[in-house]
Amino acid sequence: SSGINAEYGEATAIKCLLEQHGLQYTVELKQNVEYISTNGRFPVLIFNERDVVSGFAELLSYLSRKGYTLSDRLSVDEKCDMDTYTSLVSSRLEVLELYTAWLIEENYSHVTLPAYTAHTAWPLSAILPFYKRRQVHRLIAGQSEWYDVSGEMILPETKSIAQALSQRLSDTPSTFFRDSVTGEDVVTELDCLLYGHLNAIFMSKLPNYRMKRALGVHPRLILFCKHMENAHGMKKHGNW
């Protein structure tokens, strides 16, 4: 659901990745997807009616084994940079998205809870959100540097992430990397992942969203999203 930002961002990132590879897909909404997932990640993809793949990271591994990659034109140093920024998005930005949606009471009660239980009957509509919220608590507590995470640290942490991403991008519309010979964009897995999550954050309807304000003051991030849509076919996923 678009009300649950991290999951929505990951789903958009996966759609972008599949489209960059020219792989066709169909979307089906299922109530039991949480129990189909192999690792608790969403969305769940099924290839050839038998291969179950859950989440962006697992999809990257699966596609790599099948010979699909977007980053083969990068140098060794560029691939190291890509891994660093991918970790920044997946291990820091995404955790903040989860905290914002699930642990800020205003967001949880007004948007996340209704979205999460929209197609679930009682008593599961009371039980499942409780367990999901506890799971998010454990995930955040498991990040040693964020053991005492609170709403007060969302803004400075988001500013730190936004600054790092913005410094890596430029004032000229482009992807993270360009071909060293032609100067053309090289769309990589990182571009798909970042676009998916930024799009989810900027388009969010959560009433209390400090992340959105903190990221929105960085024009390079907005320029990047617009460029991905206008130059690389992502227009149908956003509305910039």
C-alpha positions in Angstrom: 0.0 0.0 0.0 1.1 3.6 -0.7 0.4 4.3 3.0 3.3 2.0 4.1 6.2 3.9 2.6 9.1 1.5 2.8 7.2 -1.3 1.2 5.8 1.0 -1.5 9.3 2.4 -2.2 10.7 -1.1 -2.5 7.9 -2.1 -4.8 8.6 0.9 -7.1 12.3 0.2 -7.1 11.7 -3.3 -8.2 9.4 -2.2 -11.0 12.0 0.2 -12.2 14.7 -2.5 -12.1 12.6 -5.0 -14.1 11.7 -2.3 -16.6 15.4 -1.3 -17.1 16.1 -4.9 -17.9 13.1 -5.1 -20.3 11.5 -7.8 -18.2 7.7 -8.0 -18.2 5.7 -8.5 -15.1 2.1 -8.4 -13.8 1.0 -7.2 -10.4 -1.4 -9.2 -8.2 -2.6 -8.0 -4.8 -2.7 -10.8 -2.3 -3.7 -10.8 1.4 -1.3 -13.5 2.5 1.9 -12.1 0.9 3.6 -11.8 4.4 3.5 -15.5 4.7 4.6 -16.2 1.1 7.8 -14.1 1.5 11.0 -16.0 2.1 12.6 -13.4 4.3 9.8 -11.0 5.5 10.6 -8.6 2.6 8.1 -7.2 0.1 7.1 -7.4 -2.6 7.2 -11.1 -3.4 8.0 -12.1 -7.0 7.4 -15.5 -8.6 9.4 -16.4 -11.6 8.5 -19.4 -13.9 5.8 -20.4 -11.4 8.3 -21.8 -9.0 11.1 -19.4 -8.0 10.0 -17.2 -5.1 12.0 -14.0 -4.7 11.3 -11.5 -1.8 12.5 -7.9 -1.8 15.0 -5.8 -3.8 18.2 -7.3 -2.5 17.1 -10.9 -3.1 16.0 -9.9 -6.6 19.4 -8.5 -7.4 21.0 -11.8 -6.4 18.5 -13.7 -8.5 18.9 -11.6 -11.6 22.7 -11.7 -11.3 22.6 -15.5 -11.3 20.5 -15.3 -14.5 23.0 -13.0 -16.1 21.1 -9.7 -15.7 23.0 -6.7 -14.4 22.9 -2.9 -15.0 26.3 -2.1 -13.5 28.7 -4.1 -15.6 29.9 -0.9 -17.3 31.1 0.5 -14.0 34.8 0.5 -12.9 35.8 -1.3 -9.7 35.9 2.0 -7.8 32.5 3.0 -9.1 31.0 -0.4 -8.0 32.4 0.2 -4.5 30.7 3.6 -4.5 27.5 2.1 -5.7 27.6 -0.5 -2.8 28.2 2.3 -0.3 25.2 4.4 -1.4 23.0 1.3 -1.8 23.7 0.5 1.8 22.9 4.1 2.8 19.5 3.8 1.2 18.7 0.2 2.3 20.0 0.2 5.8 19.5 3.8 6.9 16.9 5.6 4.8 14.5 2.6 4.8 14.7 2.1 8.5 13.7 5.7 9.0 10.8 5.1 6.6 9.7 2.2 8.7 10.0 4.2 12.0 8.0 7.1 10.5 5.1 4.9 9.3 4.9 2.4 12.2 6.2 4.1 15.3 4.9 7.7 15.0 1.5 7.3 16.5 -0.2 9.9 14.3 1.0 8.3 11.1 0.3 4.8 12.4 -3.3 5.4 13.5 -4.4 7.6 10.6 -2.6 5.9 7.6 -0.5 2.8 8.3 -3.0 0.8 10.4 -6.0 1.4 8.0 -3.9 0.6 5.0 -2.4 -2.5 6.6 -5.7 -3.9 7.7 -7.9 -2.8 4.8 -8.6 -6.4 3.7 -8.2 -8.2 7.0 -11.1 -9.3 9.2 -11.1 -9.2 13.0 -9.4 -10.6 15.0 -6.4 -10.7 12.6 -6.9 -7.0 12.0 -5.9 -6.4 15.6 -3.3 -9.2 15.9 -1.2 -8.7 12.8 -0.5 -5.0 13.2 0.6 -5.6 16.8 3.2 -8.2 15.6 4.3 -6.1 12.7 4.9 -3.1 14.9 6.9 -5.2 17.3 8.9 -6.5 14.4 9.8 -2.9 13.4 10.8 -2.2 17.0 13.1 -5.2 17.0 14.6 -4.2 13.6 15.5 -0.7 14.8 16.8 -2.0 18.2 19.0 -4.4 16.3 20.9 -1.5 14.7 23.4 -0.9 17.4 24.0 2.8 16.6 20.3 3.4 16.8 19.5 1.5 19.9 17.9 4.6 21.5 16.2 5.7 18.3 13.4 8.3 18.8 11.4 10.7 16.8 13.9 13.4 17.7 16.7 11.8 15.7 14.7 11.4 12.5 15.3 15.0 11.3 19.1 15.1 11.9 19.6 11.5 10.5 17.5 12.3 7.4 19.5 15.5 6.9 22.8 13.5 7.1 21.6 11.0 4.5 20.2 13.7 2.2 23.5 15.6 2.4 25.5 12.5 1.4 23.3 11.7 -1.5 23.0 15.3 -2.7 26.8 15.8 -2.7 27.2 12.7 -4.9 24.7 14.0 -7.5 25.2 17.2 -9.5 23.2 20.2 -10.6 23.0 18.8 -14.1 20.2 16.2 -14.5 21.8 12.8 -14.5 22.0 9.4 -12.9 24.6 8.5 -10.2 27.1 7.3 -12.9 27.9 8.3 -16.4 29.8 6.4 -19.2 33.4 7.5 -19.1 33.7 7.6 -22.9 30.3 8.9 -24.1 29.2 10.8 -21.0 25.8 9.2 -21.2 23.8 8.1 -18.2 24.4 4.7 -16.8 21.3 3.6 -15.0 22.2 1.2 -12.2 20.5 -0.8 -9.5 21.3 2.1 -7.1 19.3 4.6 -9.3 16.3 2.3 -9.2 16.5 1.8 -5.5 16.9 5.4 -4.6 14.2 6.6 -7.1 11.8 4.1 -5.6 12.3 5.3 -2.0 12.5 9.0 -2.8 9.3 8.7 -4.8 7.5 7.0 -2.0 8.7 9.6 0.5 7.9 12.7 -1.6 4.4 11.3 -2.6 3.5 10.2 0.9 0.3 11.3 2.5 1.5 10.6 6.1 0.4 13.6 8.3 3.6 13.7 10.3 6.5 13.4 7.9 9.7 15.2 8.9 11.7 13.1 6.4 9.8 14.6 3.5 10.6 18.1 4.6 14.2 17.3 5.3 14.7 15.7 1.9 12.7 18.3 0.0 15.2 21.1 0.7 17.8 19.4 -1.5 17.0 20.3 -5.1 19.4 17.7 -6.5 17.3 14.9 -5.1 14.2 16.3 -6.7 16.0 16.9 -10.0 17.2 13.3 -9.9 13.7 11.9 -9.5 12.4 14.1 -12.4 15.3 13.0 -14.5 14.6 9.3 -13.9 11.0 9.9 -14.9 11.6 12.1 -18.0 14.7 10.4 -19.4 14.4 6.8 -18.2 10.7 5.9 -18.4 9.7 6.1 -14.7 6.9 8.6 -15.4 4.1 6.2 -14.6 5.4 5.6 -11.1 5.4 9.2 -10.0 4.0 12.6 -10.7 6.8 15.2 -10.6 
